[in-house]
């Protein structure tokens, strides 16, 4: 009888973890619809299949005669649309731009998002698509969750020549922990709940999310130019973890730590320096 109650308790906890993790993993429709044409950019609507069969939708924005491509990777609960503001900058500097919605986001198919673990497969499929378009040099530009996917995919693909991780959390458990603590949960309990929720997310996504933390896998980036961007006041990320991730990424990794910035607002606070640093980085890293 005692065994039955223990079994029921375990099943109940598993069910609860999956239920509470739904906000982390649920599908996110596109709330802000935009198009490259609104920025004066010619484009081709595209679709390609992720490595596990999910159909993804996006845009190919060509720069005449260019064999260099920047792939944009958007953030959690978002879509590719808001990041269009950066496309003209790279197009003017003779880069093709490939943009797409991650699985379970915007126009793409899929029912669950994993905050990077599965999204790395989407990024790898985008790299393959860009290569099929004749791209000889490929860079990844990842924002928040997209930064996590950029680190993970960049460590797996030899076709990725350089990448930028703009405020990508090194550990998703830390982001969840800090989120809960800001909402009044004591820090010791928030930490335990964070692992509980990520466990539930792993079950919902059918992949061990704990195995795909950039802080553990950034060492695979050794030999590649990597630029990390971090706001010192980012409420979702511990700077110490970002510094550890940078160190793990090797001698070609660098960090722009911005004292007055929070999460993903460096481009708003320092637009000219942001644009210059990114273009200079990719110009240097993707030179042919």
C-alpha positions in Angstrom: 0.0 0.0 0.0 2.8 2.4 0.9 4.4 1.7 -2.6 1.1 2.6 -4.3 1.0 6.0 -2.5 4.6 6.7 -3.3 3.9 5.8 -7.0 0.9 8.1 -7.0 2.9 10.9 -5.5 5.7 10.5 -8.1 3.1 10.5 -10.9 1.4 13.5 -9.4 4.7 15.4 -9.2 5.6 14.6 -12.8 2.2 15.7 -14.0 2.5 18.9 -11.9 5.9 19.7 -13.4 4.6 19.3 -16.9 1.6 21.5 -16.1 3.6 24.3 -14.5 6.2 24.2 -17.3 3.6 25.0 -20.0 4.3 28.8 -20.1 8.0 27.9 -20.9 7.1 25.5 -23.7 3.8 26.7 -25.2 3.3 27.7 -28.8 3.8 31.5 -29.4 1.9 33.1 -32.4 3.3 36.1 -34.2 1.8 39.2 -32.5 3.8 41.7 -34.6 3.6 41.0 -38.3 6.1 42.8 -40.6 7.8 42.3 -43.9 11.2 43.1 -45.4 9.5 45.2 -48.1 8.5 47.7 -45.4 12.3 48.3 -45.0 12.9 48.6 -48.7 14.4 45.1 -49.0 13.7 42.7 -51.7 13.1 39.2 -50.3 12.0 35.7 -51.0 9.6 33.9 -48.7 11.1 30.6 -47.8 10.4 27.4 -46.0 12.7 24.6 -44.9 12.5 21.6 -42.6 14.3 21.3 -39.3 16.4 18.3 -38.7 13.6 16.5 -36.9 10.9 17.3 -39.5 9.3 20.6 -38.3 8.4 22.9 -41.2 9.9 26.4 -40.6 9.0 29.6 -42.5 11.2 32.6 -43.1 12.7 35.1 -45.5 15.8 35.2 -47.7 17.0 38.7 -48.2 19.8 38.5 -50.8 22.6 41.0 -51.4 23.6 40.8 -55.1 26.7 38.7 -55.6 27.4 38.1 -52.0 28.5 34.7 -50.6 28.3 35.9 -47.0 25.2 35.4 -45.0 24.0 36.4 -41.5 21.3 34.2 -40.0 19.1 35.9 -37.4 17.8 33.8 -34.5 15.0 35.5 -32.5 14.0 35.3 -28.9 11.6 33.3 -26.8 7.9 34.1 -27.1 8.7 36.2 -30.1 9.1 35.9 -33.9 11.5 37.1 -36.6 9.4 40.3 -37.2 10.9 42.7 -34.6 14.5 41.8 -35.6 13.9 43.1 -39.1 15.1 46.5 -37.9 18.7 45.1 -38.1 18.4 43.6 -41.6 19.1 46.8 -43.5 22.4 47.3 -41.6 23.8 44.0 -42.8 22.3 44.2 -46.3 24.0 47.6 -46.8 27.2 45.9 -45.8 26.7 43.3 -48.5 25.5 40.4 -46.4 22.6 38.1 -47.4 20.2 37.9 -44.4 18.3 34.7 -43.6 15.5 35.1 -41.1 13.0 32.5 -39.9 10.6 31.7 -37.0 11.7 29.0 -34.7 9.5 26.0 -34.1 6.2 26.8 -32.2 6.8 30.5 -32.9 5.2 32.8 -35.4 4.5 31.3 -38.8 6.4 28.1 -38.3 5.0 24.7 -37.3 5.5 22.9 -34.1 3.7 22.6 -30.7 6.5 23.1 -28.1 9.5 25.3 -27.7 12.5 24.1 -25.6 14.3 27.5 -25.1 17.3 26.3 -27.2 17.7 22.5 -27.0 15.5 21.8 -30.0 15.8 25.2 -31.6 19.5 24.4 -32.3 18.1 21.9 -34.8 16.2 24.7 -36.5 19.4 26.9 -36.6 21.4 24.0 -38.1 18.7 23.6 -40.8 18.9 27.3 -41.6 22.7 27.0 -41.9 22.2 24.1 -44.4 19.7 26.2 -46.3 22.1 29.2 -46.5 24.8 26.9 -47.8 22.5 25.6 -50.5 22.0 29.2 -51.5 25.7 29.5 -52.2 26.8 31.0 -48.9 30.5 30.4 -48.3 30.7 32.3 -45.1 28.0 32.1 -42.5 27.5 34.0 -39.3 24.8 33.6 -36.6 23.2 36.5 -34.8 21.2 35.2 -31.9 19.0 37.3 -29.6 18.2 35.9 -26.0 16.9 32.4 -26.7 18.3 32.7 -30.2 21.7 33.4 -28.6 21.5 30.1 -26.7 20.6 28.4 -30.0 23.5 30.1 -31.7 26.0 28.9 -29.2 24.7 25.3 -29.4 24.4 25.2 -33.2 27.8 27.0 -33.7 29.4 24.3 -31.6 27.9 21.5 -33.8 28.3 22.9 -37.3 31.6 23.4 -39.1 29.7 25.6 -41.6 29.2 28.3 -38.9 32.2 30.6 -39.2 31.3 33.1 -36.5 28.5 34.0 -34.1 27.1 36.8 -31.9 25.2 35.9 -28.7 23.2 38.9 -27.7 22.0 38.3 -24.1 21.6 34.6 -24.4 21.2 33.0 -20.9 24.0 30.6 -20.1 21.6 28.5 -17.9 17.9 28.4 -18.4 17.5 27.3 -14.8 19.1 30.5 -13.7 16.7 32.6 -15.8 13.7 30.7 -14.3 15.1 31.0 -10.8 15.6 34.8 -11.1 12.1 35.2 -12.7 10.5 33.4 -9.8 12.5 35.4 -7.2 11.5 38.7 -8.7 7.9 37.6 -8.1 8.4 37.0 -4.4 9.6 33.4 -4.2 12.4 33.0 -1.7 15.7 32.3 -3.6 16.3 28.8 -2.2 12.8 27.8 -3.2 13.0 29.5 -6.5 16.1 27.5 -7.4 14.4 24.2 -6.6 11.3 25.2 -8.5 13.4 26.2 -11.5 14.9 22.7 -11.8 11.4 21.3 -11.2 10.0 23.4 -14.1 12.9 22.7 -16.5 12.4 19.0 -15.7 8.7 19.3 -16.7 9.8 21.2 -19.9 12.1 18.3 -20.7 9.2 15.9 -20.5 6.9 18.1 -22.6 9.6 18.6 -25.2 10.8 14.9 -25.1 14.4 16.1 -24.8 16.7 16.6 -21.7 16.9 20.4 -21.7 19.6 20.1 -18.9 21.9 18.6 -21.5 21.9 21.6 -23.7 23.0 24.5 -21.5 25.4 26.9 -23.4 27.6 27.3 -20.3 28.5 23.6 -20.6 28.7 23.3 -24.3 30.4 26.6 -25.3 33.7 24.9 -25.1 32.8 23.4 -28.5 33.3 26.9 -30.0 37.1 26.8 -29.6 38.7 28.2 -32.7 35.7 30.3 -33.8 35.2 34.0 -33.4 32.4 34.6 -30.9 31.1 37.9 -29.6 29.0 37.8 -26.4 26.8 40.9 -25.5 25.6 41.3 -21.9 23.9 44.0 -19.9 25.2 44.2 -16.4 21.6 44.9 -15.2 20.0 42.0 -17.1 17.5 40.6 -14.6 17.5 37.2 -16.4 21.2 36.4 -16.4 24.0 36.3 -13.9 27.1 38.0 -15.3 29.4 35.5 -13.6 27.8 32.7 -15.7 28.3 34.7 -18.9 31.9 35.3 -18.0 32.3 31.6 -17.5 30.7 30.9 -20.8 33.0 33.3 -22.6 36.1 31.7 -20.9 34.9 28.3 -22.0 34.4 29.4 -25.6 38.2 30.0 -26.0 40.7 32.6 -27.0 38.6 34.0 -30.0 35.6 34.7 -27.7 35.1 38.3 -26.5 32.5 40.0 -24.3 30.9 43.5 -24.6 29.6 44.1 -21.1 27.4 47.2 -20.9 27.0 48.7 -17.5 23.7 50.6 -18.1 21.9 47.9 -20.0 19.4 45.3 -19.1 18.0 42.4 -21.2 18.2 43.0 -24.9 18.2 46.8 -24.8 21.9 47.4 -25.7 20.9 48.2 -29.3 18.3 50.8 -28.0 20.7 52.5 -25.5 23.8 52.5 -27.8 22.5 52.1 -31.4 25.5 53.4 -33.2 28.1 51.5 -31.2 25.9 48.4 -31.4 25.8 48.6 -35.2 29.5 49.3 -35.5 30.6 46.5 -33.2 28.4 43.9 -34.9 29.4 44.9 -38.5 33.1 45.2 -37.5 33.0 41.8 -35.9 31.4 40.0 -38.9 33.5 41.9 -41.4 36.6 40.7 -39.6 35.4 37.2 -38.9 33.8 36.5 -42.3 36.4 38.1 -44.5 37.0 36.1 -47.7 
